[in-house]
Amino acid sequence: MNWKVIKTETEYQKAIKRALQIFDAEPDTAKGEELELLLVLVKDYEGKHIHLPEINTIDAIKLKMDERGIKPKDLETIIGTKGHVSSILSGRREITLKMAQKLKDYLQLPAEIFLHTAS
């Protein structure tokens, strides 16, 4: 589909639905590029039209880690080095799209939590 600036609620819902369908797309593929574009368009629309309390992605990750007894060391295989994990969990470093996809699966979190932070 040819995506353009989202201007209506209907277009927004279609974009969200499609983004969730292809959330596991590999980077640097056609679907991966479509997902990146959709995330930008959705964020733009939400910034202009939707004013909900923002879900803090890091807090959601930490809560899920606590619930499941997961230690920061356990995330090294997903995020990278101990320093990268620490930077992500402290909010000093942003979560990449690839990290978001892996964290979503590993922690069994809804993709929507990452839609506002993945880059």
VMD Tcl script that draws the C-alpha trace (Angstrom):
set ca {
  {0.00 0.00 0.00}
  {1.14 3.55 -0.68}
  {1.16 5.29 2.69}
  {0.79 9.04 3.05}
  {0.28 11.49 5.89}
  {-2.51 10.20 8.12}
  {-5.36 12.70 8.37}
  {-8.38 10.73 9.56}
  {-9.22 8.27 12.31}
  {-9.97 5.62 9.68}
  {-6.53 6.05 8.07}
  {-4.97 5.95 11.54}
  {-6.72 2.69 12.43}
  {-5.60 1.12 9.13}
  {-2.01 2.18 9.77}
  {-2.06 0.79 13.33}
  {-3.56 -2.49 12.14}
  {-0.93 -2.85 9.43}
  {1.93 -1.92 11.78}
  {0.84 -4.60 14.21}
  {0.58 -7.15 11.38}
  {4.17 -6.54 10.27}
  {5.74 -5.65 13.64}
  {8.10 -8.65 13.36}
  {9.40 -7.56 9.96}
  {13.14 -7.79 9.49}
  {14.99 -4.46 9.16}
  {16.18 -3.50 5.67}
  {13.38 -5.42 3.95}
  {10.33 -4.04 2.16}
  {8.11 -4.82 5.16}
  {10.74 -3.46 7.55}
  {10.84 -0.17 5.66}
  {7.04 -0.08 5.53}
  {6.96 -0.56 9.31}
  {9.44 2.26 9.87}
  {7.32 4.59 7.71}
  {4.12 3.56 9.48}
  {5.69 4.25 12.88}
  {6.60 7.77 11.77}
  {3.13 8.41 10.32}
  {1.36 7.02 13.40}
  {3.53 9.06 15.76}
  {2.83 12.20 13.73}
  {-0.93 11.61 13.77}
  {-0.97 10.80 17.48}
  {1.07 13.89 18.28}
  {-1.51 16.05 16.55}
  {-4.76 14.30 17.47}
  {-4.48 11.92 20.39}
  {-3.72 13.01 23.92}
  {-3.54 9.90 26.08}
  {-1.31 9.34 29.04}
  {1.91 7.97 27.62}
  {2.92 4.44 28.49}
  {6.44 4.47 29.84}
  {8.15 1.70 27.91}
  {11.03 1.34 30.36}
  {8.64 1.04 33.32}
  {6.66 -1.64 31.46}
  {9.85 -3.56 30.71}
  {11.02 -3.33 34.33}
  {7.60 -4.42 35.63}
  {7.54 -7.44 33.34}
  {11.12 -8.30 34.33}
  {10.14 -8.13 38.00}
  {7.02 -10.25 37.44}
  {9.02 -12.95 35.67}
  {12.16 -12.79 37.82}
  {14.30 -11.62 34.92}
  {17.59 -9.91 35.78}
  {19.26 -7.25 33.61}
  {21.98 -9.81 32.80}
  {19.28 -11.95 31.15}
  {18.68 -9.18 28.60}
  {22.29 -9.12 27.37}
  {21.50 -11.68 24.66}
  {18.71 -9.40 23.41}
  {20.14 -5.90 23.87}
  {23.89 -6.42 23.91}
  {26.53 -5.73 26.49}
  {25.95 -5.08 30.18}
  {26.53 -1.38 29.45}
  {23.88 -1.34 26.71}
  {21.34 -3.03 28.98}
  {22.10 -0.53 31.73}
  {21.79 2.42 29.30}
  {18.42 1.16 28.01}
  {16.96 0.46 31.46}
  {18.10 3.84 32.77}
  {16.65 5.67 29.74}
  {20.03 7.03 28.60}
  {19.81 5.11 25.31}
  {16.79 4.65 23.05}
  {15.36 1.26 22.17}
  {15.93 0.41 18.51}
  {13.29 -1.27 16.37}
  {15.27 -4.51 16.41}
  {15.53 -4.42 20.22}
  {11.82 -3.64 20.53}
  {10.93 -6.66 18.42}
  {13.10 -8.96 20.52}
  {11.96 -7.50 23.84}
  {8.31 -7.81 22.79}
  {8.74 -11.52 22.17}
  {11.00 -12.27 25.13}
  {8.95 -10.36 27.70}
  {5.60 -11.10 26.03}
  {4.64 -7.43 25.94}
  {2.12 -5.92 23.51}
  {3.72 -4.25 20.51}
  {1.82 -1.02 21.25}
  {4.14 -0.35 24.19}
  {7.04 0.07 21.77}
  {5.27 2.08 19.06}
  {6.22 5.39 20.64}
  {9.88 4.59 21.29}
  {11.20 2.39 18.54}
  {13.51 4.19 16.14}
}
mol new
graphics top color blue
foreach p $ca { graphics top sphere $p radius 0.5 }
foreach p [lrange $ca 0 end-1] q [lrange $ca 1 end] { graphics top cylinder $p $q radius 0.2 }
display resetview
